[in-house]
């Protein structure tokens, strides 16, 4: 259970698919426009799935469905690519004069 002041992530549907403009690619046009926002919970307590309000780091107030408590970054730079090791070796040799 999240408590007031906890760092959380909320989810909100900004526009339903049928509300979106017709000037979009088909796959985009058929999807809802969604927003995920991180901020400090404003309610005394809430559980995942509750409708809540958050205050973002820059002070905006947003409403949405509580999605996650203590969210963290999960990005990556993709899978291992062996060719990048070879590029690294080649560049180091060029930039540093090989064995010198």
C-alpha positions as CSV (number, residue, x, y, z in Angstrom):
1,X,0.0,0.0,0.0
2,X,1.4,3.4,-1.0
3,X,1.3,6.3,1.5
4,X,1.0,10.1,1.0
5,X,4.3,11.4,-0.3
6,X,5.5,8.1,-1.8
7,X,7.0,8.2,-5.3
8,X,4.6,6.4,-7.7
9,X,3.7,6.1,-11.3
10,X,0.1,6.6,-12.6
11,X,-1.5,5.7,-15.9
12,X,-4.1,7.7,-17.7
13,X,-6.0,7.5,-21.1
14,X,-5.6,10.9,-22.7
15,X,-7.7,10.1,-25.8
16,X,-9.7,7.0,-26.7
17,X,-8.8,5.6,-30.1
18,X,-12.1,6.9,-31.6
19,X,-11.3,10.4,-30.4
20,X,-8.0,10.6,-32.2
21,X,-7.5,12.5,-35.4
22,X,-7.9,10.8,-38.7
23,X,-4.5,12.0,-39.9
24,X,-2.6,9.3,-38.2
25,X,-1.1,6.0,-39.4
26,X,-3.7,3.2,-39.0
27,X,-1.9,1.4,-36.2
28,X,-1.5,4.6,-34.2
29,X,-5.1,5.7,-34.9
30,X,-6.5,2.4,-33.6
31,X,-4.7,2.8,-30.2
32,X,-5.6,4.9,-27.2
33,X,-3.3,7.8,-26.5
34,X,-1.9,6.9,-23.0
35,X,0.1,8.7,-20.5
36,X,2.3,7.4,-17.6
37,X,3.3,10.0,-15.0
38,X,5.6,9.8,-12.0
39,X,5.0,11.9,-8.9
40,X,4.4,12.1,-5.2
41,X,1.1,10.5,-4.0
42,X,-1.3,13.1,-2.7
43,X,-3.8,10.7,-1.0
44,X,-3.3,9.4,2.5
45,X,-3.0,5.9,1.1
46,X,-3.8,3.9,-2.0
47,X,-3.4,0.5,-3.7
48,X,-2.5,-0.4,-7.2
49,X,-5.6,0.2,-9.4
50,X,-7.0,3.1,-7.3
51,X,-7.7,6.5,-8.8
52,X,-5.2,8.9,-7.3
53,X,-3.6,12.3,-7.7
54,X,0.2,12.9,-7.8
55,X,2.3,16.0,-7.7
56,X,5.2,15.8,-10.3
57,X,8.7,16.8,-9.6
58,X,8.0,20.1,-11.4
59,X,4.9,20.7,-9.4
60,X,2.1,19.7,-11.8
61,X,-0.9,17.9,-10.4
62,X,-2.1,14.9,-12.4
63,X,-4.8,12.3,-11.9
64,X,-4.8,8.7,-13.0
65,X,-4.8,5.1,-11.9
66,X,-2.0,4.0,-9.5
67,X,0.2,1.7,-11.6
68,X,3.4,1.3,-9.6
69,X,5.1,2.2,-6.3
70,X,8.7,3.3,-6.3
71,X,9.1,3.1,-10.1
72,X,12.6,2.9,-11.5
73,X,14.2,3.1,-14.9
74,X,14.4,-0.1,-16.8
75,X,15.9,1.0,-20.1
76,X,18.7,-0.8,-21.8
77,X,20.8,-0.4,-24.9
78,X,19.7,-3.7,-26.4
79,X,21.1,-7.1,-26.7
80,X,24.9,-7.9,-26.9
81,X,26.3,-7.3,-30.4
82,X,29.7,-9.0,-30.9
83,X,30.6,-6.6,-33.8
84,X,30.7,-3.7,-31.3
85,X,33.7,-5.4,-29.5
86,X,35.6,-5.5,-32.8
87,X,34.7,-1.9,-33.6
88,X,36.0,-0.9,-30.1
89,X,39.3,-2.7,-30.7
90,X,39.7,-1.1,-34.1
91,X,38.9,2.4,-32.8
92,X,41.3,2.1,-29.8
93,X,44.1,1.0,-32.2
94,X,43.4,3.9,-34.6
95,X,43.1,6.5,-31.8
96,X,45.9,5.3,-29.6
97,X,48.5,4.3,-32.3
98,X,48.2,0.5,-31.9
99,X,50.9,-0.9,-29.5
100,X,52.7,2.5,-29.1
